[in-house]
């Protein structure tokens, strides 16, 4: 399973109404400004924890880009804190939380609010069945 797939499952369980995509948002969904969309990108996959002349772990990172829909009826901050706590339960630690900003590329009277998070996790090779 790719790291983005694992994070997508966590987000989908946390907020089932959010539309979660890996790598890119499909063209038919790109102009959907009503619904909150989440774009996941794998940003790190480094080997680490050397011992006995080999690596024993993989450091992973996923960037989470949240495009808030205009129909959002909750506090963005509370949603983000809850999401980070849900990810933390699966050992994904938030290593970056950037300020909100407006999507100026939205060609409408209103712009979507965007939030970027980066989460990281170290996976021991033994945990994924490889020795």
C-alpha positions in Angstrom: 0.0 0.0 0.0 1.3 3.5 -0.9 1.6 6.0 2.0 -1.0 8.2 0.3 -3.5 5.2 0.3 -3.0 4.8 4.0 -3.5 8.5 4.7 -6.6 8.5 2.4 -8.2 5.8 4.4 -7.7 7.7 7.6 -9.1 10.9 6.2 -12.1 9.1 4.6 -12.9 7.5 8.0 -12.5 10.9 9.8 -14.6 12.9 7.3 -16.6 10.7 4.9 -18.0 13.7 3.1 -14.6 15.0 2.0 -13.5 13.9 -1.5 -10.0 12.5 -1.2 -7.7 12.1 -4.2 -4.1 10.9 -4.7 -1.6 12.7 -6.9 -4.1 14.9 -8.8 -7.8 16.0 -8.7 -9.7 14.6 -11.7 -10.6 17.2 -14.3 -14.3 16.6 -13.8 -14.0 17.5 -10.1 -11.5 20.4 -10.3 -14.3 23.0 -10.5 -16.4 21.5 -7.7 -16.2 24.4 -5.2 -19.1 23.3 -3.0 -17.4 20.1 -1.6 -14.2 19.9 0.5 -11.6 18.1 -1.5 -8.3 16.7 -0.3 -5.2 16.2 -2.5 -2.5 13.8 -1.2 1.0 13.6 -2.6 3.8 11.4 -1.5 6.7 13.7 -0.7 9.3 11.5 1.0 10.4 7.8 0.9 13.9 7.6 2.3 15.7 4.6 3.8 17.0 5.0 7.3 18.0 3.3 10.6 21.1 1.6 9.4 22.4 -1.5 11.2 24.2 -4.7 10.3 25.3 -3.1 7.0 21.7 -2.5 5.8 18.8 -0.1 6.3 16.0 -1.2 8.6 13.3 1.5 8.1 11.7 3.8 5.6 10.9 7.4 6.4 7.7 8.4 4.6 5.9 11.8 4.2 2.6 12.8 2.6 1.5 16.4 1.9 -2.2 17.0 2.5 -3.7 19.9 0.6 -7.3 20.7 1.8 -9.5 22.7 -0.5 -12.4 23.8 1.7 -15.8 23.7 0.0 -18.2 26.6 0.3 -20.7 24.3 2.0 -18.4 23.7 5.0 -20.5 24.1 8.2 -17.8 23.6 10.8 -14.7 25.3 12.1 -11.7 24.7 9.8 -9.4 24.7 12.8 -11.4 22.1 14.7 -11.6 19.9 11.6 -7.8 20.2 11.1 -6.9 19.5 14.7 -9.2 16.4 14.6 -7.6 15.3 11.4 -4.1 15.6 12.8 -5.2 13.7 16.0 -6.7 10.9 13.8 -3.5 10.7 11.8 -1.4 10.6 15.0 -3.3 7.6 16.2 -1.8 5.7 13.2 1.7 7.1 13.9 1.5 9.8 11.3 3.0 12.9 12.9 2.3 16.4 11.6 5.6 18.0 10.8 4.3 21.1 8.9 1.1 23.1 9.2 1.0 26.1 6.9 -1.3 29.1 7.2 -4.6 29.1 5.3 -4.6 31.0 2.0 -7.0 31.8 -0.8 -6.9 29.9 -4.1 -6.5 32.8 -6.4 -6.7 30.5 -9.4 -10.5 30.0 -8.8 -12.2 31.9 -11.5 -15.4 32.8 -9.5 -16.6 35.6 -7.3 -15.4 33.7 -4.3 -12.2 31.8 -3.7 -11.7 28.6 -1.9 -9.6 28.5 1.3 -6.7 26.1 1.2 -4.7 24.5 4.0 -1.5 22.5 3.6 -0.3 19.9 6.1 2.7 17.5 6.0 2.6 14.3 7.9 5.5 11.8 8.4 5.9 8.3 9.6 8.8 5.9 10.0 8.1 2.3 9.1 10.4 -0.5 10.3 11.1 -3.1 7.6 10.2 -5.9 10.0 6.7 -4.3 10.4 6.0 -4.6 6.7 7.1 -8.2 6.4 10.5 -7.8 4.8 13.7 -9.0 6.5 
